[in-house]
Amino acid sequence: MAKAKNILFIMFDQLRWDYLSCYGHEHLHTPHIDRLAAMGVRFTRAYIQSPICGSSRMSTYTGRYVHSHGASWNGIPLKVGEITMGDHLRAAGMGCHLVGKTHMRADAEGMARLGLEPDSLIGARVAECGFDVFERDDGMKPEGPDGSYDPDGAKQYNKYLQARGYDSDNPWHDFANSGVDAAGNVLSGWFLKNSSEAANIEEEDSETPYLTRRGMDFITQAQGPWCCHLSYIKPHWPYIVPEPYHDMYGPEHVPAPIRSQDEYDNAHPVLKAFMEAPVGKAFSRDEVRNAVIPAYMGLIKQCDDQMGVLFKWLEETGRMGDTMIVLTSDHGDFLGDHWMGEKTFFHDTSTKVPLIIYDPSPEADATRGTVCDALVESIDLAPTFVEVAGGKVAGHILEGHSLLPILHGQATDTPRDFVICEYDYSGSPIANKLGASVRDGVMFMVGDKDWKLVHCEGGYRPILFDLQNDPQELTDLGDSPDHAEVIERMYDKLFRWARRPSQRTTRSEEQLLAMRNNSGRRGVMIGIYDENDTPLELTVKYRGRKAANHKPSHGKRAEE
């Protein structure tokens, strides 16, 4: 068993893997996150299971692929019957708590069908993705002519800001995520031209320090072994950050975009549709990148400084000695790379995420400060946490692999030879642009250490990238006859994944193996012609038995 008593599971939102100095960023220095990497293991091939917030997180929280749990886009509820990280951990004697964002939508219809009241203990856990909520803050309170995107967004945070004197019906927008001019006009952070403005808020009141304090508040009062999901909102848009972070970086610190004109001119039809989406067109402009990326870097710098605050506090309170710390992201951000913005495609810019794990146990001493290039998926975290809690991994439900053998120097790789990522765009305007049916508005990515293949439903050819010779994924080889064998091999891996028994979740492998021989010992005799054709012990209940004759024909003969 691991010596870690607790787990602090830190997730940032929309943090690119290569925007940390320990992952090689040239200008953005993140010493506190780098220090955590020096204390643990840094993974360089960690992949999410969907390039969008909600479905990516649901895979992490259930330990299951999107194809298995079905919450395939933001706002798609997680089915009421899905077992979550919290369920697995509580069964192993560890509490599982939330501070921050999940982007989870409850299956209200399923709960009503089963009579689960949202204000009951079980109902609340089902409605909150298996977590016991200390404070949920999805960090989004946009408002439009049809109402609010999330009426409960930033609920407690807005109350906090109002109590601090930020006078507004929505201080999340007017102060935390907007600037202000000399005349007092709000400069909304939704408009990218305002990204270079300083958010109109004291730095200590902004979202990242606020959630850091709330995380420490939880840990202070926590009882017994616990897993705390400290889930930050930033550096997700709106791209605006308070002083002093708003002008730490400028256009001179903005990396050149990873893209080529040939990549755009010859793009696969589905990829081209994403490139030509409004956000892609915006981030293809230098003025947008030069305004947004310095703010994005400032948001990350603030996140790193808050990690310094948090880690120092953990050391002072003694928690660093008994708490595993996991730091990752739910997806990346294109920021103009490959002619796109946002995150909804399969380049490493979006699908590869930072993953750093610090394990305080002596078993992990040999791997401190090491770098691991194993193929890792976000669904690996749930079984890792179950093992830390001392439980048995339910391998028929959890589809990932525990990373403890790597952390403890017992392995250098995971059992898998490919990773999977999925995206369902059937409810997106992109589907209208492509004329895609709901059935065809889906894509799958299968990748290994050498190749990445993207399959698009709807009769399209595949997309193929040579990761060894084209690590920036600029040249699509999906229509190359010279790569037909590679394409076939990658499709074989995708088909192998699609054939997995992912819905066989009510019986474990051990139970199924035991069932193979149980029926014969419970009296079921199929295909046995003579009682002597099978062992005596199996038919003992059928031998030497007497019974009165109740056949109708027997009675008639007796009368005659």
PyMOL commands that set and color helices and strands:
alter all, ss='L'
color gray80, all
select helices_A, chain A and resi 21-23+31-39+53-62+66-69+85-91+108-113+121-127+155-163+171-176+192-194+203-205+207-221+245-247+251-253+261-265+269-275+278-283+286-316+319-321+337-339+348-351+362-367+378-388+404-407+429-434+481-498+509-522+531-533+536-542+552-559
alter helices_A, ss='H'
color red, helices_A
select strands_A, chain A and resi 6-12+41-47+95-100+132-136+143-144+147-148+178-180+186-188+226-231+323-329+352-358+370-372+376-377+419-424+442-447+451-456+463-466
alter strands_A, ss='S'
color yellow, strands_A
deselect
rebuild
show_as cartoon
